[in-house]
Amino acid sequence: MDNTCTPEVEAFLADDDVIYTATQIFDALSDFTRFQILGALSLGERSVSELQDVCHVSQSAVSHQLRLLRDRGLVTARREGQRSIYAIADDHVVTLIRVGLEHAGHTFEEA
């Protein structure tokens, strides 16, 4: 497997703003509940109450985590009547979740 950086990645590594944003994304991914939310959203759109059922935390806790995820550009929201429906922002986020889970599963199998 080729682990060398592309010219685009090299350019991003030279940009402090991009590096800062990347660290904020990984910080958001490092929380158990936020990762659960993103995992559930990677399977399809969900309301706050549906995410509450998945994560087994309060509505206010889910809403707080969704606000942070939205601020970091990881999820989007749209109104459907009185409900907010959340979705993954783009395919990059799905890739981060998938790769994280695959790596964790692989690491767990080796232990």
C-alpha positions in Angstrom: 0.0 0.0 0.0 1.3 3.4 -1.0 1.3 5.7 2.1 2.8 8.8 0.3 0.9 12.1 0.4 -0.6 13.6 -2.7 0.4 17.1 -3.8 -3.0 18.2 -2.5 -2.4 16.8 0.9 1.1 18.3 1.0 -0.5 21.7 0.3 -3.1 21.2 3.0 -0.3 20.3 5.5 1.3 23.7 4.8 -2.0 25.5 5.6 -2.5 26.1 9.4 -6.2 26.8 8.9 -6.8 23.4 7.3 -4.8 21.6 10.0 -6.8 23.4 12.7 -10.1 22.5 11.0 -8.9 18.8 10.7 -8.0 18.7 14.4 -11.5 20.1 15.3 -13.0 17.3 13.2 -11.0 14.6 14.9 -11.8 16.2 18.3 -15.5 15.9 17.4 -15.1 12.2 16.3 -13.3 11.4 19.6 -16.5 11.5 21.7 -18.4 8.3 22.1 -21.9 9.8 21.8 -20.9 11.9 18.8 -19.4 8.9 17.1 -22.6 6.9 17.7 -24.6 9.8 16.2 -22.4 9.9 13.1 -22.5 6.1 12.8 -26.3 6.1 12.9 -26.5 9.0 10.4 -24.1 7.2 8.1 -27.0 4.7 7.7 -29.5 7.4 6.9 -31.2 10.5 8.0 -32.6 10.6 11.6 -34.6 12.9 13.9 -33.4 13.9 17.3 -35.7 11.4 19.0 -34.5 8.6 16.7 -30.9 9.5 17.6 -31.9 9.6 21.3 -33.1 6.0 21.0 -29.8 4.9 19.4 -27.5 6.7 21.9 -29.5 6.2 25.1 -29.0 9.7 26.2 -31.3 12.6 26.8 -32.8 14.8 24.0 -30.9 17.8 25.3 -27.6 15.8 25.2 -28.3 14.7 21.6 -29.2 18.2 20.6 -26.0 19.6 22.2 -23.8 17.0 20.3 -25.7 17.7 17.0 -25.0 21.4 17.4 -21.3 20.7 17.8 -21.3 18.3 14.8 -23.1 20.9 12.7 -20.7 23.6 13.7 -17.8 21.4 12.6 -19.4 20.8 9.2 -20.0 17.1 9.9 -23.8 17.0 9.8 -26.6 19.1 8.2 -30.2 19.7 9.3 -33.4 20.4 7.6 -36.9 21.1 8.9 -39.7 18.6 8.4 -42.7 20.2 10.1 -41.7 20.7 13.7 -38.9 18.2 13.6 -35.3 18.7 12.6 -33.9 15.9 10.4 -30.2 15.4 10.5 -27.9 13.9 7.9 -24.2 13.3 7.2 -22.8 16.4 5.5 -20.9 14.6 2.8 -19.2 11.4 1.8 -15.9 12.4 3.5 -17.6 12.0 6.9 -18.9 8.5 6.0 -15.4 7.6 4.9 -14.0 8.8 8.3 -16.5 6.7 10.2 -16.0 3.6 8.0 -12.2 3.8 8.2 -12.3 4.4 11.9 -14.6 1.4 12.5 -12.6 -0.9 10.1 -9.3 0.1 11.8 -10.8 -0.5 15.3 -12.2 -3.8 14.2 -8.9 -4.8 12.7 -7.0 -3.7 15.8 -9.4 -5.5 18.1 -9.0 -8.8 16.0 -5.2 -8.6 16.4 -5.3 -8.2 20.2 
